[in-house]
């Protein structure tokens, strides 16, 4: 029990700043991370109610939070997103060559785009990190947001028993094809100038997603100082 207490006390939740994580007793087993009301919003965003709420909660746990984290879900989500994005790219590129299809998909699954997706949905504010999380550069936070974004799709894929259509419907609900088509055209245009794919992603990430709220500064991890 002592190790559990140490683990819980060392976890902080990312909002505008980071605050102590909420421990909830309403789950099937005691867990930490975003409170139930925030998880309900995420489920509403996805248009899907999780059977296993722990899977969704785990998607928000950064590896620094401890043994139970989102790395495996992120790996699964990356694969699920590859399928979904491939479907969207293929559907919008009826005359595109395989090279065009590859270039479009490659840019859209890069961490810059995934991080922007997390910010658009507000999911990045629910990230839970451990007190050992490195306070270094923004690139670390970008990685954290991207992996969180992938982990949510991974959790959805697993909870739906690998139902690809569930993931596709949830993705297109928030990132509809008509919003992505201008981005595809922009990718093709800059690709002709031999610009590296990652540079393309950086340039187009924020153009891909129209955020209703004013852009906010990337929150840097803060940990509670020990007295």
C-alpha positions as CSV (number, residue, x, y, z in Angstrom):
1,X,0.0,0.0,0.0
2,X,2.9,2.3,0.8
3,X,4.2,2.1,-2.8
4,X,0.7,3.0,-4.1
5,X,0.6,6.1,-1.9
6,X,4.0,7.2,-3.1
7,X,2.9,6.6,-6.7
8,X,-0.3,8.6,-6.3
9,X,1.4,11.5,-4.4
10,X,4.0,11.8,-7.2
11,X,1.4,12.3,-10.0
12,X,0.3,15.7,-11.2
13,X,-2.4,16.7,-13.7
14,X,-1.6,19.0,-16.7
15,X,-4.0,21.9,-17.0
16,X,-2.9,25.6,-17.4
17,X,-0.3,24.6,-14.8
18,X,0.0,21.1,-13.3
19,X,-1.9,20.3,-10.1
20,X,-2.1,17.1,-8.0
21,X,-4.0,14.4,-9.8
22,X,-7.5,13.5,-8.6
23,X,-7.9,10.0,-7.1
24,X,-11.3,8.6,-7.9
25,X,-13.0,5.7,-6.2
26,X,-15.9,5.4,-8.7
27,X,-13.9,3.2,-11.1
28,X,-13.9,-0.5,-10.8
29,X,-10.6,-0.1,-9.0
30,X,-9.0,2.9,-7.4
31,X,-7.3,4.9,-10.2
32,X,-5.7,8.3,-10.7
33,X,-5.8,10.7,-13.6
34,X,-8.5,13.0,-15.0
35,X,-11.8,13.1,-13.0
36,X,-14.9,11.3,-14.2
37,X,-16.5,14.5,-15.5
38,X,-13.6,15.1,-17.8
39,X,-13.6,11.6,-19.1
40,X,-17.3,12.0,-19.8
41,X,-16.5,15.0,-22.0
42,X,-13.9,13.0,-23.9
43,X,-16.4,10.2,-24.5
44,X,-18.9,12.8,-25.8
45,X,-16.2,14.2,-28.1
46,X,-15.7,10.7,-29.5
47,X,-19.4,9.9,-29.6
48,X,-18.6,6.6,-27.8
49,X,-19.1,5.3,-24.3
50,X,-16.3,3.2,-23.0
51,X,-17.1,-0.2,-21.5
52,X,-13.7,-0.2,-19.7
53,X,-13.3,3.4,-18.4
54,X,-9.8,2.5,-17.1
55,X,-8.6,2.2,-20.7
56,X,-9.6,5.8,-21.4
57,X,-8.1,7.0,-18.1
58,X,-4.8,5.3,-18.9
59,X,-4.6,7.1,-22.2
60,X,-3.8,10.3,-20.3
61,X,-1.0,8.9,-18.2
62,X,2.5,9.9,-19.3
63,X,5.2,7.3,-18.7
64,X,6.6,9.4,-15.9
65,X,3.4,8.7,-14.0
66,X,4.5,5.2,-13.3
67,X,4.1,1.6,-14.5
68,X,0.6,2.1,-15.7
69,X,0.9,4.6,-18.6
70,X,-0.2,5.3,-22.1
71,X,2.8,3.9,-24.1
72,X,1.2,0.7,-25.2
73,X,-2.1,2.5,-26.1
74,X,-0.1,5.1,-28.0
75,X,1.5,2.3,-30.0
76,X,-1.9,0.8,-30.7
77,X,-3.3,4.2,-31.6
78,X,-0.6,4.9,-34.0
79,X,-1.5,1.7,-36.0
80,X,-5.3,2.6,-35.8
81,X,-4.6,6.1,-37.0
82,X,-2.6,4.8,-39.9
83,X,-5.7,2.9,-41.0
84,X,-8.0,5.8,-40.5
85,X,-5.8,8.4,-42.2
86,X,-5.1,6.0,-45.1
87,X,-8.9,5.6,-45.6
88,X,-9.4,9.4,-45.6
89,X,-6.4,10.1,-47.9
90,X,-7.5,7.3,-50.3
91,X,-11.1,8.6,-50.4
92,X,-10.0,12.1,-51.2
93,X,-7.3,11.2,-53.8
94,X,-9.2,9.2,-56.5
95,X,-6.5,10.1,-59.0
96,X,-3.5,10.4,-56.7
97,X,-0.4,8.2,-57.3
98,X,0.9,6.0,-54.5
99,X,3.6,8.6,-54.0
100,X,1.0,11.3,-53.4
101,X,-1.0,9.0,-51.0
102,X,2.2,8.2,-49.1
103,X,3.2,11.9,-48.8
104,X,-0.2,13.0,-47.5
105,X,-0.5,10.2,-45.0
106,X,3.1,10.6,-43.8
107,X,2.6,14.3,-42.9
108,X,-0.8,13.7,-41.3
109,X,0.4,11.2,-38.7
110,X,3.5,13.1,-37.6
111,X,3.7,14.3,-34.0
112,X,3.1,17.9,-34.9
113,X,-0.3,17.1,-36.4
114,X,-1.2,14.8,-33.5
115,X,-0.2,17.4,-31.0
116,X,-2.4,20.0,-32.7
117,X,-5.3,17.4,-32.7
118,X,-4.9,17.0,-28.9
119,X,-4.9,20.8,-28.4
120,X,-8.0,21.3,-30.6
121,X,-10.0,18.8,-28.5
122,X,-8.6,20.2,-25.2
123,X,-7.3,16.7,-24.4
124,X,-3.8,18.0,-23.7
125,X,-5.1,19.7,-20.6
126,X,-6.0,16.4,-19.0
127,X,-2.5,14.9,-19.3
128,X,-1.1,13.3,-16.1
129,X,2.6,13.3,-15.5
130,X,4.9,12.2,-12.6
131,X,7.0,14.6,-10.6
132,X,10.1,13.2,-12.3
133,X,8.9,14.6,-15.6
134,X,11.7,16.6,-17.2
135,X,11.1,20.3,-17.4
136,X,13.2,20.9,-20.5
137,X,12.0,22.1,-23.9
138,X,8.7,22.5,-25.7
139,X,9.6,19.5,-28.0
140,X,9.1,17.2,-25.0
141,X,5.6,18.6,-24.4
142,X,4.8,18.2,-28.1
143,X,5.8,14.6,-27.9
144,X,3.6,14.1,-24.8
145,X,0.6,15.6,-26.5
146,X,1.1,13.6,-29.7
147,X,1.4,10.3,-27.8
148,X,-1.7,11.2,-25.7
149,X,-3.6,11.8,-28.9
150,X,-2.6,8.4,-30.3
151,X,-3.3,6.7,-27.0
152,X,-6.9,7.8,-27.0
153,X,-7.5,6.3,-30.4
154,X,-5.7,3.2,-29.2
155,X,-8.0,2.9,-26.2
156,X,-11.0,3.4,-28.4
157,X,-9.8,0.7,-30.8
158,X,-9.2,-1.8,-28.0
159,X,-12.5,-1.0,-26.1
160,X,-14.5,-1.5,-29.3
161,X,-12.9,-4.9,-29.8
162,X,-10.9,-3.7,-32.8
163,X,-13.9,-2.2,-34.6
164,X,-12.3,0.0,-37.2
165,X,-15.5,1.7,-38.1
166,X,-15.9,3.0,-34.5
167,X,-12.5,4.7,-34.7
168,X,-13.2,6.0,-38.2
169,X,-16.5,7.5,-37.2
170,X,-15.1,9.1,-34.1
171,X,-12.1,10.6,-36.0
172,X,-14.2,12.0,-38.9
173,X,-16.7,13.4,-36.4
174,X,-13.9,15.7,-35.1
175,X,-11.7,15.9,-38.2
176,X,-14.2,15.8,-41.2
177,X,-12.9,15.1,-44.7
178,X,-13.9,18.5,-46.0
179,X,-11.6,20.2,-43.4
180,X,-8.7,18.0,-44.5
181,X,-8.9,18.4,-48.3
182,X,-7.4,22.0,-48.3
183,X,-4.5,20.6,-46.3
184,X,-4.0,17.8,-48.8
185,X,-3.6,20.4,-51.5
186,X,-1.2,22.4,-49.4
187,X,0.9,19.3,-48.8
188,X,1.1,18.6,-52.5
189,X,2.1,22.2,-53.2
190,X,4.9,22.5,-50.8
191,X,6.1,18.9,-51.6
192,X,6.9,20.1,-55.1
193,X,9.4,22.4,-53.6
194,X,11.3,19.5,-52.1
195,X,10.6,20.5,-48.5
196,X,11.1,17.8,-45.9
197,X,8.0,16.1,-44.6
198,X,8.6,17.2,-41.0
199,X,8.9,20.8,-42.1
200,X,5.7,20.5,-44.0
201,X,4.0,19.1,-40.9
202,X,5.2,22.1,-38.8
203,X,3.9,24.6,-41.3
204,X,0.5,23.0,-41.8
205,X,-0.3,21.6,-38.4
206,X,-2.1,24.7,-37.1
207,X,-3.7,25.4,-40.5
208,X,-5.2,21.9,-40.4
209,X,-7.3,22.6,-37.3
210,X,-9.3,25.7,-36.7
211,X,-9.3,26.2,-33.0
212,X,-12.3,28.3,-31.7
213,X,-10.5,29.5,-28.6
214,X,-7.5,31.8,-28.7
215,X,-4.2,30.0,-29.1
216,X,-2.6,29.3,-25.7
217,X,1.0,29.0,-24.8
218,X,2.3,25.5,-24.5
219,X,2.1,24.6,-20.8
220,X,5.4,23.7,-19.3
221,X,5.4,20.9,-16.7
222,X,5.5,22.1,-13.1
223,X,5.9,19.9,-10.1
224,X,4.9,20.6,-6.5
225,X,8.0,21.5,-4.5
226,X,8.6,19.3,-1.6
227,X,8.7,21.1,1.8
